[in-house]
Amino acid sequence: MALVSEFLGQLSLNLGAESEPKYPTVVACGNFDPEKDAARIETAIKTKGVDEKTIIDILTKRSYTQRREIAFCYERRVKKDMITALKGALKGSLESVILGLMKSTSQFDASEIRGSIKGLGTDEETLIEMVCSRSDEELQQIKQVYKEMYKAELEKDVSGDTSGDFKKLLLALVQTKREGPSSIEDQEKIDQDARALYDAGLKRRGTDVATWISIMTERSIPHLQKVFQRYNNYSPYNMQESIRKEVKGDLETSFVTLVQCFENKQLYFASRLNDGMKSKGAKEKVVTRIMVSRCEVDLMKIRTEFKKHYGKSLHQTIAEHTKGDYQAVLLSLCAGDD
């Protein structure tokens, strides 16, 4: 059975310890009965017109591990792959969210990256978000899953689809060479790096991009936060302003995204959600991607940053800017108002 073998291939990935704390909105259901859930989903799919509400209620209130168990039970019960059944029963934005939830976080991230670099042209916006906002631990898992899912190396695919300094920056991030946090704050190194960033940019004619790439992809995040503070001693502009003055295009977007994520990753995602919901058309894809990929990671903290910076809760904003089943599934993933 395809689903079983695919999920078994992921079991090892869920055993590794992760260093970043989690702030999920979607957590394991305490009174969990996968057989009962599978039966309810079977009925919901068979119902004339499809009972989307039941599907949303179940699959957004279970952890990925529990959704996997439901799929096993469904497959034993119906002799049919649950993902295939859901794909046939649902459509549009709701289908995208539900099928996304049937992947682990790293599977979903890998599939979004794959989608951004395969096909007609490169979706640089998605590629930048996915690579520049993920921790080294997340990127290592994504690389492993990417290879299992697509029988290809992520580095090779990124390299083949990008060019120039933009390619060098993404490859340096994918290679996951970042130092871990240290309990000792090295003031001399903080000063050296701040000075090096200034000397490589505003102080000279043209930008020494290689130095920027090296520092921003190899230093620990707590160290870089101190470096950006110290940078203000040398430069009349902060790091983000300096980037915008020095480089353009995809490279500018990538460096700015990195700095935003180093300074406050959850605020970066809150900003992306706010922009996405207030835009028409393709931005729905951004909202779906963030809600699905972060609901078991840090969506609770993203909610907090959203309310703090926009004066309105994420829940309220979703309610105002979406409708129908898509609104229902996003509100359920949001898991409450602030």
Number of C-alpha atoms within 10 A of each C-alpha: 11 8 17 14 9 13 17 11 13 17 11 9 15 12 8 10 8 10 10 11 8 15 16 19 24 24 17 14 12 7 6 12 12 19 17 13 22 25 16 17 26 19 15 19 21 13 12 8 10 15 18 19 12 15 22 21 14 16 22 25 18 20 21 20 17 19 23 22 19 25 25 22 19 25 19 15 13 13 11 16 17 24 17 11 17 19 13 11 17 19 11 9 16 20 18 17 23 22 16 21 24 21 23 23 21 22 23 21 27 25 18 18 24 19 14 21 19 13 9 7 9 15 16 17 13 18 20 21 21 19 23 25 22 18 18 20 14 17 23 16 18 25 21 18 25 22 13 15 15 12 9 14 15 23 16 10 14 22 16 11 14 16 12 9 14 20 18 19 23 23 19 17 23 22 16 16 14 18 13 14 12 10 7 7 12 11 13 9 12 21 19 14 24 24 20 17 27 23 17 18 22 19 14 10 10 11 18 17 18 13 15 19 19 16 17 22 24 17 18 17 20 15 21 21 16 18 23 21 14 19 23 15 14 16 18 11 15 15 22 16 11 18 22 15 13 16 16 12 9 15 21 18 19 24 24 19 20 23 22 19 20 22 17 14 20 23 20 22 27 25 16 16 25 18 14 20 19 14 12 10 8 9 16 17 15 18 22 21 20 20 24 28 24 22 24 22 19 21 26 23 19 29 24 16 22 25 18 14 12 13 9 14 19 25 21 14 18 21 15 12 14 16 12 10 16 20 17 19 25 24 21 18 25 23 19 14 12 14
